[in-house]
Amino acid sequence: MICSHEVEHMCKVAKGPNHGPAPIPEEGKWVKAYEIKDISGLSHGVGWCAPQQGACKLTLNIKEGIIEEALLETVGCSGMTHSAAMAAEVLPGKTMLEAMNTDLVCDAINVAMREIFLQFVYGRTQSAFSEGGLPIGGGLEDLGKGLRSQVGTMYGTGCKGVRYLEMSEGYVTRMALDENDQVIGYEFISLGKFLEAIRRGENADEALKKFTGSYGRFAEATKYIDPRED
C-alpha cells in the first residue's frame, strides 16, 4: 500500500476495541456481515425512473449472497416490462454485488435494485426473523392465486368524479351508485382465477359467472355504471 510522505513519517498508534460490524437479523439468526456471502433473506425494493413515468417492485430471495429467486412487477411504462423480462432472466445466479453493478436497462429497475440492496445490508428483510428463511418460491407466493400482481387503477376528474378500473380483487366491470350518485360498491372479475379456469377447460361463460363478485352495498344501488364507458 502506498502512503503519502506525511503519513509515512507518522508514528504508529495501536488500535483499541475492534468488535466488528453490528449483527443484523437474517433468517432467524444474528449475523455479522463481512462479505456478500454473509447476506441471506427475502425482501422487496421499489424503484422509479427519472421522469417518474413508471415504477418497479423488485422481490429477491437471496441465499448466502446469491440471488436464487427474482420477481419483478412493473406499472406505468410499457418499455419497463421488456426490461423486467430481461432482468428476471439475468438476476438469478448473480451475487447481490454483481446485480448492483449490472445495467438492468430501465432506471426504475436499477433504482429498485439499489433500494433492495439497502434492505438486505441493514437487515430489514421480510424473512429476518424466520428461521431458515423462506424457500425458493416464497417470492412467487406474493402474487396469490392466479399469479397476478396486486394492481389498483383509479381515475378521477373534478367534473365527472371517480372511476374504479381495477382493484386488488380484479378487473372492475360495474360501479354501484346510490340515489345521490355516490359510490357504494363495485362488481369485479377475478381475472387470474377466470383465466386459470378457462385453461383447465371450463366453459368461458360459466367461468365468468363463477369468478364475478361484488364488494360493498352493490345490490342496493339505484344505478350501475360501466367505469370505462359511462
C-alpha positions in Angstrom: 0.0 0.0 0.0 1.3 3.4 -0.9 1.2 6.1 1.8 1.8 9.8 1.4 5.1 11.3 2.6 3.3 12.8 5.7 1.7 9.5 6.7 4.9 7.6 6.1 6.6 9.6 8.8 3.9 9.3 11.4 4.4 7.1 14.4 2.0 4.2 14.8 -0.8 4.3 17.4 -2.2 0.9 18.5 -5.8 0.2 17.6 -8.2 -0.2 20.6 -11.5 -2.1 20.6 -12.5 -3.8 17.4 -15.7 -5.7 17.7 -16.5 -5.9 14.0 -19.9 -4.9 12.5 -23.1 -4.8 14.4 -25.0 -8.1 13.9 -28.1 -7.9 11.7 -31.1 -10.3 11.7 -31.0 -12.9 8.9 -33.4 -15.8 8.6 -33.7 -16.3 12.4 -30.1 -15.7 13.2 -28.0 -12.6 14.2 -25.2 -12.4 11.6 -22.1 -10.2 11.5 -21.9 -9.5 7.8 -18.3 -9.1 6.5 -18.7 -10.3 2.9 -21.5 -10.5 0.3 -21.8 -14.3 1.0 -22.9 -13.4 4.6 -26.2 -12.0 3.3 -29.4 -14.0 3.1 -33.1 -13.3 3.1 -36.1 -12.2 1.1 -37.1 -8.6 0.7 -38.6 -6.0 -1.6 -37.4 -2.8 -3.2 -39.4 -0.2 -5.1 -37.8 2.0 -7.8 -38.8 4.8 -10.2 -37.4 6.3 -13.3 -36.1 9.9 -13.7 -39.3 11.3 -15.3 -41.3 9.2 -12.7 -43.4 7.8 -15.5 -43.3 4.2 -14.1 -42.3 2.2 -11.1 -41.0 -1.3 -10.4 -41.3 -3.5 -7.3 -38.5 -6.0 -7.1 -38.6 -9.0 -4.8 -35.4 -11.1 -4.3 -34.8 -14.3 -2.4 -31.1 -14.4 -1.6 -29.2 -17.4 -0.1 -25.6 -16.8 1.0 -25.2 -13.8 -1.2 -26.6 -15.5 -4.3 -29.9 -14.4 -5.9 -31.9 -17.6 -6.2 -35.3 -16.0 -7.0 -36.4 -12.8 -8.6 -39.9 -11.3 -9.0 -40.4 -8.1 -10.9 -43.7 -6.2 -11.0 -43.9 -3.1 -13.2 -46.5 -0.3 -13.7 -46.9 2.7 -15.9 -44.4 2.0 -18.6 -44.5 -0.5 -21.5 -40.7 -0.4 -22.0 -40.1 -1.3 -18.4 -42.0 -4.6 -18.8 -39.5 -5.6 -21.5 -36.6 -4.6 -19.3 -38.1 -6.6 -16.5 -38.3 -9.7 -18.7 -34.5 -9.4 -19.2 -33.8 -8.7 -15.5 -35.8 -11.8 -14.4 -33.6 -13.9 -16.6 -30.2 -12.4 -15.7 -30.6 -11.7 -12.0 -30.9 -15.3 -10.6 -27.4 -16.8 -10.1 -25.7 -13.4 -9.6 -24.3 -12.2 -6.3 -26.0 -9.2 -4.8 -22.9 -7.1 -5.6 -22.9 -8.3 -9.2 -26.6 -7.4 -9.5 -25.9 -3.9 -8.1 -23.4 -3.4 -10.9 -25.5 -4.9 -13.7 -27.2 -2.4 -16.0 -30.8 -3.5 -15.8 -31.6 -1.1 -18.7 -34.5 0.6 -17.0 -33.9 3.4 -14.4 -36.8 2.2 -12.3 -35.4 -1.4 -12.1 -31.9 -0.1 -11.3 -33.3 2.1 -8.5 -35.3 -0.9 -7.2 -32.1 -2.9 -7.1 -30.4 -0.1 -5.1 -33.3 0.1 -2.7 -33.5 -3.6 -2.1 -29.7 -3.7 -1.5 -30.2 -1.3 1.4 -32.9 -3.6 2.8 -30.6 -6.6 2.8 -27.4 -5.0 4.1 -29.2 -3.3 7.0 -31.1 -6.4 8.0 -34.6 -5.1 7.0 -35.7 -8.2 5.2 -39.2 -9.8 5.3 -37.6 -13.1 6.5 -35.3 -11.5 9.1 -36.8 -13.5 11.9 -38.0 -16.6 10.0 -35.8 -19.5 11.0 -34.2 -20.9 7.8 -35.7 -18.1 5.7 -38.3 -18.6 3.0 -38.0 -21.4 0.4 -37.4 -20.6 -3.2 -40.9 -19.8 -4.4 -41.6 -17.6 -1.4 -41.5 -14.5 -3.7 -44.0 -16.1 -6.1 -46.5 -16.5 -3.3 -46.8 -12.7 -3.0 -48.9 -12.9 -6.2 -51.5 -15.1 -4.7 -53.9 -17.3 -6.7 -53.8 -16.8 -10.4 -50.3 -15.4 -10.2 -51.3 -11.8 -10.9 -49.8 -8.7 -9.3 -51.9 -6.7 -6.9 -52.9 -3.8 -9.0 -55.1 -0.8 -8.3 -56.1 1.6 -11.1 -58.3 4.5 -10.2 -59.2 7.6 -12.2 -61.0 10.8 -11.2 -61.9 14.2 -12.6 -63.4 17.3 -11.0 -66.3 17.4 -13.4 -67.2 13.8 -13.6 -66.0 12.2 -10.4 -64.2 8.9 -9.8 -63.9 5.7 -11.8 -62.7 2.4 -10.3 -60.9 0.5 -13.1 -59.0 -2.3 -11.2 -59.0 -3.3 -7.6 -56.9 -6.0 -5.8 -59.9 -8.3 -6.3 -59.8 -7.9 -10.0 -61.0 -6.0 -13.1 -63.9 -3.7 -12.2 -66.9 -4.1 -14.6 -69.5 -2.0 -12.9 -69.7 0.6 -10.2 -72.8 0.9 -7.9 -74.2 4.3 -7.1 -76.9 5.4 -4.6 -79.6 7.9 -5.1 -77.1 10.7 -4.6 -74.8 9.2 -7.3 -72.2 8.3 -4.6 -70.2 5.1 -5.0 -71.5 2.3 -2.6 -69.8 -0.7 -4.2 -68.5 -2.4 -7.3 -68.5 -5.6 -9.4 -65.3 -7.3 -10.5 -63.9 -10.2 -12.3 -61.0 -12.2 -10.7 -59.0 -12.3 -13.9 -56.3 -14.7 -12.7 -58.9 -17.3 -11.5 -61.1 -16.8 -14.5 -58.3 -17.4 -17.0 -57.0 -20.4 -15.0 -60.5 -21.9 -15.2 -60.5 -21.5 -19.0 -57.1 -23.0 -19.3 -58.4 -26.1 -17.4 -61.1 -26.4 -20.0 -64.1 -24.8 -18.3 -66.7 -23.0 -20.4 -65.8 -19.3 -20.6 -69.4 -18.1 -19.8 -69.7 -20.4 -16.8 -66.2 -19.4 -15.6 -67.1 -15.7 -16.0 -70.1 -16.1 -13.8 -68.2 -18.2 -11.3 -65.4 -15.6 -10.8 -67.5 -12.5 -10.9 -68.0 -11.0 -7.5 -69.0 -7.7 -5.8 -68.0 -5.5 -2.9 -69.8 -3.1 -0.7 -73.6 -2.5 -0.9 -73.6 -3.4 -4.6 -77.1 -5.0 -4.6 -78.6 -1.8 -3.0 -77.6 0.5 -5.8 -80.1 2.7 -7.6 -77.8 3.0 -10.6 -75.0 0.9 -12.1 -72.3 2.4 -14.5 -69.5 0.9 -16.6 -66.4 2.8 -15.4 -64.9 2.7 -18.9 -68.0 3.7 -20.9 -70.4 5.7 -18.7 
